[in-house]
Amino acid sequence: TDNSTLNSKITKGIVYDLSVEDGEKGLLHIMNNSTTVLRFTAHWCKPCKQIEPLFNQLAKENENINFVNIDVDTFDELAAKYKALKIPLFISFKDAKEVNRLSGSDENTIK
């Protein structure tokens, strides 16, 4: 994926699902020069599904931040790299540098 194609896929206020064609290179492009929140998730994870509406709402309320879903089954190498051992896992980045992380589905903690 070239960067202009990736930029056109990302819509402010909407959570972006990282695709296989994006890969890690695409993810790094998204995180570069921006504030980004990654959510490591899986389709079989009940707590991940419970917290999804809040994650979507936060994306709507914070259009200046990129919100990205990463499926741990599809992206097992990224899950390992970012030590996503317990999901859902949320990691915040500023200019591709990690600034915060938390796991679980406690809405008060995530807000």
C-alpha positions in Angstrom: 0.0 0.0 0.0 1.4 3.4 -0.9 1.0 6.1 1.6 -1.5 8.2 -0.4 -3.8 5.2 -0.7 -3.6 4.6 3.0 -4.3 8.2 3.8 -7.4 8.1 1.7 -8.7 5.0 3.7 -8.4 6.8 7.1 -11.5 8.8 7.9 -11.4 11.1 10.9 -13.8 10.1 13.6 -14.1 6.5 12.4 -12.0 3.6 13.8 -9.8 2.1 11.1 -9.3 -1.7 10.9 -5.7 -2.4 9.9 -5.7 -4.6 6.8 -3.3 -7.3 5.8 -2.2 -5.1 2.8 -1.4 -2.2 5.2 0.8 -4.4 7.4 3.3 -2.9 9.9 4.6 -0.5 7.3 1.1 1.0 7.0 0.6 1.1 10.7 3.9 3.0 11.2 2.8 5.5 8.5 -0.5 6.0 10.4 1.3 6.6 13.7 4.0 8.9 12.2 3.4 12.6 13.0 0.1 12.0 14.8 -1.6 10.8 18.0 -2.8 7.3 17.6 -4.6 4.8 19.8 -4.3 1.1 18.9 -6.8 -1.4 20.1 -5.6 -5.0 20.0 -8.6 -7.2 19.7 -10.0 -10.5 18.4 -13.4 -11.6 17.0 -13.7 -14.3 19.7 -13.0 -11.9 22.6 -16.2 -11.0 24.6 -14.6 -8.1 26.5 -13.3 -6.7 23.2 -16.8 -6.7 21.8 -18.2 -5.0 25.0 -15.8 -2.1 24.7 -16.1 -1.6 21.0 -19.0 0.9 21.2 -16.9 3.1 23.6 -13.9 2.9 21.3 -16.0 4.0 18.3 -17.5 6.8 20.4 -14.1 8.0 21.5 -13.0 8.1 17.8 -16.1 10.3 17.0 -15.3 12.7 19.8 -11.6 12.9 19.1 -11.3 13.5 15.3 -7.7 14.7 15.7 -6.6 11.2 16.9 -6.3 8.1 14.8 -8.0 5.1 16.2 -6.9 1.7 14.8 -8.1 -1.9 15.5 -5.5 -4.6 15.2 -6.7 -8.2 15.1 -4.3 -10.3 17.1 -5.0 -13.5 15.1 -4.3 -11.7 11.8 -1.4 -9.7 13.1 0.3 -12.1 15.5 3.7 -10.6 14.9 2.5 -7.1 15.8 0.7 -8.5 18.8 4.0 -10.0 19.9 6.0 -6.9 19.1 3.7 -4.7 21.2 3.3 -7.4 23.9 -0.5 -7.8 23.5 -0.7 -10.7 25.9 -4.1 -9.6 27.4 -6.8 -8.2 25.2 -8.4 -5.8 24.7 -5.2 -3.8 24.9 -5.1 -0.1 24.2 -1.8 1.6 23.4 -1.6 5.4 22.8 1.2 6.8 20.7 2.4 10.3 20.0 4.5 10.6 16.9 5.0 6.8 16.9 6.3 6.8 20.5 4.3 4.9 23.1 2.9 7.2 25.8 0.3 5.0 27.6 -1.1 1.5 27.7 -3.9 -0.3 29.4 -5.8 -3.5 29.1 -9.3 -4.7 30.0 -12.7 -3.4 29.3 -13.4 -1.0 32.2 -15.0 2.0 30.5 -14.0 4.4 33.2 -10.3 3.5 32.9 -10.4 3.7 29.1 -12.0 7.1 29.0 
